Amino acid sequence: IERVLSFVAEWYDPHPQITKRYVMKLHCSKHEVEMRDIATKRIFLKKTKVGATLKETDFFVGANILLLSRDLKLIEYADSITRELLESVDERTVCVLPPTLYDSLGDVIILIETAGFTLVDLKSKCCGDIKDVEAAADLLHADPNELIRRPEPLVAMSFRGANSIVAVNKLISSSSFAGVGLSCPSNADEASVFQNFFMEQQSRTTATFEECTCCVIKPHAIKERLVGAIYNDILSRGFVVSAIGTFSPERAAAAEFLEVYDGVVPEYSEMVDELCSGSVVALEVRMKPQVMGSVDEGVTTDQQHEVVEKFRAHAGPWDVNMAKELYSETIRARFGRNRLQNAIHCTDLPKDGVIEVEFFFTILASAT
């Protein structure tokens, strides 16, 4: 029997400015897709071969699929068969890292990614009023003072994978992080509470918008479970991460963010395709105080230039082949695949450091 996965897919049509819905069917063995418009009940796309870059594992609820130059979001299962096939293997769980463990964030992500689970969402959070602090402390079985006294933020993250709730709970319980404050649910009811409170509830950004540069971990790196390794690599170079967020840029937003490269880089349109082909992790990156060359109070132009230029040097050239040959210790050389899938975007111009961080943590964050 042929394996067919069915999803409800949404596409925003910019011309009439309406969102259209389709039933998308993926014929797994033939690697073909067909689509039917739900409103008109007409065939929108006959069976068509899917590009080699798309795999069956890329199709799941919440995924962004780039198909025929359209950015489609899979919002739900279209039939009970697909739900039964995927619900258990695509289960979501949440882990919450208290401020006391902030320096261990990369190690925690690596632990879970190495076990075969893929990052879905990652965000640094400021607990708001005292009620939020008390509610978070109650869920985490933590001292409320530990959530507000320390300068580091709380970090919430979600992962997807087979039986993830029980499996990740066991993984954490048997690791060096057991009993030191890292929290994750043990059943579906707890997972739902954690998801609603830590992942979906809005909170004030932890971004400083000062002396910073922007780093964006690209969709392919998330799919390849490289987030933890890239994060630790950044810290090992003398930088600190003061804000973290996961975003799914629509095409217009991705094109606006990369507009400075339009007409400059031949692959501009392909760069936009890559950035909106899935979720990205945006980071506000700063240098440790003792690493920053200037010690003057306040933010100076020299300090802003320094963090952008130093991080860009550590990122390496856009061309991964060049990076591997000439700058083999850079981030793109270590984790990139090619000129488009080169692991990270980083701010190129010193004047754009704060602007790019604001793009994610102010503009896109307010749109979600």
C-alpha positions in Angstrom: 0.0 0.0 0.0 1.4 3.4 -1.0 2.2 5.7 1.9 0.4 9.0 1.5 0.5 11.8 4.0 -2.2 14.5 3.9 -2.0 18.0 5.4 -3.9 21.2 5.3 -1.6 23.8 3.9 -2.0 27.6 4.0 -0.6 30.1 1.5 -0.8 33.8 1.7 -1.6 35.2 -1.8 -0.1 38.8 -1.8 -2.1 40.1 -4.7 -5.7 39.8 -3.4 -4.1 39.7 0.1 -6.0 36.6 1.3 -4.9 33.3 2.8 -5.8 30.3 0.8 -6.1 26.7 2.1 -5.3 23.5 0.3 -5.3 19.8 1.0 -1.7 18.7 0.2 -1.0 15.0 -0.4 2.6 13.7 -0.3 3.0 10.4 -2.2 6.1 9.2 -0.3 7.4 6.4 -2.5 7.1 8.4 -5.7 8.1 11.7 -3.9 5.2 13.5 -5.5 2.9 16.2 -4.2 -0.7 17.1 -5.3 -2.9 19.9 -4.0 -6.6 20.7 -4.0 -8.1 24.1 -3.2 -10.4 23.7 -0.2 -12.6 26.6 -1.0 -13.2 25.9 -4.7 -12.8 22.1 -4.3 -10.7 22.2 -7.5 -7.4 20.6 -8.3 -4.7 23.3 -7.8 -1.7 21.1 -8.5 -1.6 17.7 -10.2 0.9 15.2 -9.1 4.3 16.8 -9.3 7.8 15.7 -8.4 9.1 17.3 -5.2 12.6 18.8 -5.4 15.5 16.8 -4.0 16.1 19.2 -1.2 12.7 18.3 0.3 12.5 15.0 2.3 9.5 13.2 3.8 10.8 14.3 7.2 10.3 17.9 6.2 6.5 17.4 6.1 5.0 17.9 9.6 2.4 20.1 11.3 4.0 23.5 11.7 6.5 23.1 8.8 7.2 25.7 6.1 7.4 24.1 2.7 8.8 26.0 -0.3 7.0 24.6 -3.4 6.8 26.1 -6.8 8.0 29.5 -5.4 5.1 29.4 -2.9 5.7 29.4 0.9 3.2 26.9 2.3 2.7 26.3 6.0 1.3 22.9 7.1 -1.2 23.8 9.8 -2.9 20.4 10.5 -3.4 16.9 9.5 -6.0 16.5 6.7 -7.1 12.9 7.5 -7.1 10.4 10.4 -4.6 8.1 8.7 -1.9 10.8 8.6 -2.6 11.7 12.2 -2.2 8.1 13.3 1.0 7.7 11.3 2.7 10.9 12.5 1.2 12.0 15.8 3.4 9.7 18.0 6.6 10.2 15.9 6.1 13.9 15.7 5.3 14.5 19.4 6.3 17.8 20.9 7.8 18.3 24.3 9.2 21.4 26.2 12.3 21.9 28.3 12.8 25.0 30.5 16.3 26.1 31.5 16.5 28.3 34.6 18.8 31.3 34.8 21.3 29.4 36.9 21.9 27.0 34.0 22.1 29.6 31.2 25.7 28.9 30.5 24.8 25.2 29.8 22.2 26.0 27.2 24.3 24.7 24.3 25.1 21.5 26.1 21.4 20.8 26.8 20.4 21.4 23.2 23.3 19.1 22.0 22.2 16.4 24.4 18.6 16.4 23.1 19.6 16.9 19.4 22.1 14.0 19.6 19.3 11.8 20.8 17.5 12.4 17.5 15.1 15.2 18.5 14.7 18.3 16.3 14.4 21.8 17.8 11.1 23.5 17.1 11.2 26.6 19.2 13.7 28.4 21.4 13.4 31.6 23.3 14.9 33.6 26.1 12.3 35.0 28.4 11.8 37.7 31.0 9.1 36.8 33.5 6.8 39.7 33.7 4.9 40.7 36.8 5.1 38.8 40.1 2.2 36.6 39.2 4.2 35.3 36.1 7.2 34.7 38.3 5.3 32.8 40.9 3.5 30.7 38.2 6.8 29.9 36.5 8.4 29.0 39.8 5.5 26.7 40.7 5.8 24.9 37.4 9.5 24.6 37.7 9.5 23.8 41.4 12.0 26.6 41.8 12.7 29.5 44.1 11.0 32.6 42.6 14.0 34.7 43.7 16.2 32.6 41.4 14.1 33.7 38.4 14.4 37.5 39.1 17.7 38.1 40.9 20.1 36.8 38.3 21.0 38.7 35.2 20.7 35.7 32.9 17.3 34.9 31.4 15.1 31.9 31.6 15.1 29.9 28.3 12.3 27.7 27.0 12.7 25.3 24.2 10.6 22.7 22.4 11.6 19.6 20.4 9.8 17.2 18.1 10.3 13.5 17.7 9.0 10.0 18.4 7.5 9.8 21.9 9.5 12.9 22.8 7.7 13.6 26.1 8.7 10.4 27.9 12.0 10.0 26.0 13.4 13.5 26.7 12.2 13.3 30.3 14.2 10.1 30.8 17.2 11.5 28.9 17.4 14.5 31.2 16.8 12.4 34.3 19.7 10.2 33.5 22.1 13.0 32.6 24.3 15.4 34.5 21.4 17.9 34.4 19.1 15.8 36.7 18.2 17.5 39.9 19.8 20.9 39.1 16.8 22.8 37.8 16.3 21.8 34.2 12.6 21.0 33.8 10.6 19.0 31.3 7.1 17.4 31.4 6.6 13.7 32.1 3.2 13.3 30.4 1.0 14.9 27.7 -1.0 17.0 30.2 2.1 18.6 31.7 3.5 19.1 28.2 0.4 21.1 27.2 0.7 23.3 30.3 4.4 23.9 29.6 3.7 24.7 26.0 0.9 27.2 26.8 2.8 29.0 29.6 6.4 29.0 28.4 6.2 28.8 24.6 3.0 30.6 23.6 2.6 33.2 26.3 4.2 36.5 25.2 6.9 38.1 27.4 9.3 41.0 27.3 12.3 40.6 25.1 15.7 40.0 26.7 17.4 41.9 23.8 19.5 44.9 24.9 19.8 46.5 21.4 23.2 47.8 22.4 26.8 46.9 21.4 25.4 43.9 19.5 25.4 42.1 16.2 22.8 39.7 14.8 23.4 36.0 14.1 20.7 33.9 12.4 21.0 30.1 12.4 19.6 29.0 9.1 16.8 26.4 8.5 19.1 23.7 7.2 21.2 23.8 10.3 18.1 23.4 12.5 17.0 20.4 10.4 20.5 18.9 10.7 20.4 19.3 14.5 23.4 21.7 14.7 21.8 24.4 16.8 23.5 23.3 20.1 26.9 22.9 18.4 26.7 26.3 16.7 25.6 28.0 19.9 28.5 26.5 21.9 30.9 27.4 19.1 29.8 31.1 19.3 30.3 31.1 23.1 33.8 29.5 22.8 34.9 32.6 20.7 34.4 35.1 23.5 30.9 36.2 22.7 27.7 36.1 24.8 24.2 35.7 23.7 21.7 38.1 25.3 18.6 37.2 23.4 17.3 34.1 21.6 14.2 33.6 19.5 12.8 31.3 16.8 11.0 32.9 13.9 9.4 31.7 10.6 9.9 34.7 8.2 7.4 35.0 5.4 8.8 35.8 2.0 8.2 39.5 2.2 9.9 39.7 5.6 12.9 37.6 4.4 13.3 39.8 1.3 13.2 42.9 3.4 15.8 41.6 5.8 18.1 40.7 3.0 17.4 43.7 0.9 20.9 45.1 1.3 22.2 42.2 -0.9 19.7 42.7 -3.7 21.7 43.5 -6.8 24.9 42.8 -5.0 24.9 39.1 -4.5 23.8 37.0 -7.6 22.1 34.4 -5.3 19.8 37.0 -3.7 16.5 35.3 -4.6 17.9 31.9 -3.5 19.1 33.4 -0.2 15.5 34.6 0.4 14.2 31.1 -0.5 16.6 29.5 2.1 15.7 32.0 4.8 12.0 31.3 4.5 12.2 27.6 3.9 11.8 26.8 7.6 12.3 28.3 11.1 15.4 30.2 12.0 17.0 30.9 15.4 17.9 34.6 15.8 20.5 35.6 18.4 21.6 39.0 19.8 25.3 38.5 20.1 27.6 40.7 22.3 31.1 40.4 23.5 32.1 39.7 27.1 32.9 42.9 28.9 36.6 41.9 29.4 36.9 41.1 25.6 35.5 44.5 24.5 38.4 46.8 23.7 36.9 50.1 24.9 36.1 50.6 28.6 34.3 53.9 28.2 30.9 54.1 29.8 28.0 54.0 27.4 27.8 52.7 23.9 30.3 54.1 21.4 30.6 53.8 17.7 33.9 52.0 18.1 32.3 49.4 20.4 29.5 48.8 18.0 31.9 48.4 15.1 34.1 46.1 17.1 31.4 43.5 17.9 30.1 43.4 14.3 33.5 43.1 12.7 34.8 40.5 15.1 31.8 38.3 14.8 31.8 38.6 11.0 35.5 37.5 11.0 34.6 34.5 13.2 31.6 33.7 10.9 33.9 33.4 7.8 33.2 33.9 4.1 29.8 33.3 2.6 31.4 30.8 0.2 31.8 27.6 2.3 34.4 26.1 0.0 36.5 29.2 0.4 36.0 29.2 4.1 37.0 25.5 4.4 40.1 26.1 2.4 41.3 29.5 3.8 39.5 29.9 7.1 38.9 26.4 8.3 38.2 27.3 11.9 35.4 29.7 11.1 31.7 28.9 11.9 30.7 28.6 8.3 33.6 26.4 7.5 32.7 24.1 10.4 28.9 23.9 9.9 28.1 25.2 6.4 27.3 23.1 3.3 27.4 25.6 0.4 27.0 29.3 -0.4 23.3 29.2 0.4 23.3 26.7 3.2 26.2 28.2 5.0 24.9 27.7 8.6 24.4 31.3 9.7 23.7 34.8 8.6 25.6 37.5 10.4 25.5 41.3 10.2 28.0 42.6 7.6 27.8 46.3 8.2 28.5 47.8 11.7 25.7 50.3 11.4 23.2 47.4 10.8 24.0 45.4 14.0 21.2 47.0 16.2 18.9 47.3 13.2 19.0 43.6 12.4 18.5 42.6 16.0 15.5 45.0 16.1 14.1 43.4 13.0 13.7 40.1 14.7 13.1 41.0 18.4 10.9 44.0 17.8 9.3 43.9 14.3 8.8 40.1 13.8 8.2 39.5 17.5 5.4 42.0 17.5 3.8 40.3 14.5 3.6 36.9 16.0 
